[in-house]
Amino acid sequence: MKGVNHELPAPLDSEYKTEAWGIPKDGEKHEPLWIARPKATGKLVNFETLYSGVCHSDLHTGLNHWGPCNFPFVGGHELLGKVVEVGSEVTKFKKGDIVGVGCFIDSCRGCENCEEGSEQYCLKGMTGTYNSAKVHGRTGGNQATFTAGGYSASHSVHEDYVIKIPDGADLERTAPLMCAGITMYSPLNYWGATKEKKMTVGIIGIGGLGTMGIKLAKILNNDVIAISQDKSKEKLALGKGADKYVAMTDPASIEACVGQCDLILNTVSAKHDLNVYIPLLKKGKGILCQLGGVGEPHPISQVVLMFNRFSIVGSLIGGIKETQECIDLCVKNNIYPDIKMCEAKDISSVWENLENGNSEAIRFVIDVKKSLENKDHCPK
């Protein structure tokens, strides 16, 4: 699948230029770029980017795995920054605040889902932090250009789509919570794993997302079963708090956990067979929730679903209110992803690592301020 190449217009009077790192044209590598951001007017909050997480979704988008991408493409939807200026109508933030921005920066605000706080399911389509058309009127700047993400020196976002970062947060590790944290928290919250009754939660895929899921499910007082292809990540998963471990190549470990899971969160974003995980669900109420973005349909035995009343569902990040809840919970309980810091010059190699399976089970985080000090890898 091919992406769509565009020419970036000169900044409007309502915009300013800022440094970024992105893919100029389909098929090329990351390089330094100048992009335009809207100035801090009205309800826009302008912040300097301190850290930007690198998510598997970034490369899926930039490599056209999920449909044609718009180029130039600047990834990053796990932003953390410091407010430098606010528009005259902003009431929620002030200069000096530490803030975060997640996977979307606008929505219609008028549909049923937006009104109930599920803006990620906006019936007219949320505006993604990157690679999205500006259709709802709150993104500012040139409305003919596509959104650009957090691999950049600064951003300006409407205050209603900005997250307040609590005092005392580990800032480097907070950035990935904007996606990795809420992606795991939202289904736990929706399907009852944040309530007083303890559940047994399975986590498929012990990578950067899966290990975050283990930590969240445990701090919410659930039993956790980590699930992976083989035994290579057993020590890692148990070290992160999992109570049990299932290796899908080991029939004995599967048999030991048959029928135990109330909820299984599946983080795998590559083609795989869902049927092998179904026996781990509790009969009559077990739920398998899909979180990993896979472009191809999964074959499934509907007879098994019918005779056991199993459910297969999906979940996509969370709304703004729920994201704030997630951030507050994680900071209060010192629950963060395992990370490795990098610079903008490393983005292409980080993508290669993620594409090859991320054996270290970590989230990569770009130190933007340090990246800007490397003048050889900044736009000229």
KALINBEL-V255998 format. One line per field, one symbol per residue. ss: DSSP state (A for helix, B for strand, O for the rest). psi: psi as a letter, one per 30 degrees, with the letter a starting at -180 (. if undefined). A space follows every 50 residues. Layout:
ss->???
psi->???
This chain:
ss->OOOBBOOOOOOOOOBBBBBBBBBOOOOOOBBBBBBBBBOOOOOBBBBBBB BBBBOAAAAAAAOOOOOOOBBOBOOOOOBBBBBBBBOOOOOOOOOOOBBB BOOBBBOOOOOAAAAOOOAAAOOOOOBBOOOOOOOOOOOOOOOOOOOOOO OBOBBBBBAAAOBBOOOOOOAAAAAAAAOAAAAAAAAAAAOOOOOOOOOB BBBBOOOAAAAAAAAAAAAOOOBBBBBBOOAAAAAAAAAOOOOBBBBOOO AAAAAOOOOOBOBBBBOOOOOOOOAAAAOOBOOOOOBBBBOOOOOOOOOO OAAAAAAAOOBBBBOOOOOAAAAAAAAAAAAAOOOOOOBBBBOAAAAAAA AAAAAOOOOOOOBBBBBAAAAAAOAAAOOO
psi->kkakklkklkklfgllklklkajelkfllklklklklklilbgkjkkkke kkljlffeeeefggfglklkkkkjajhikkakkfkllfgkffllkfkkll kbflgllfffleeefgghffgkfgkljlflgkkjffggflajffllkkaf ilfllkkkffgkkkklkgkjeefeefffeeefeeeeeeeegggglekklj kkjkjiaeeeeeeeeeeefghlkkjkkleagfgeeeeefffkelkkjfgj eeeeefgkgfkekkjjfkglkljffffeffkkkfgkkjkkfkjkfkkkkk jfeeeeffhlkkllkjblleeeeeeeeeeeeeghjllklkklleffeeee eeeefgfiffhlkkkkjeeeeffiffhlk.
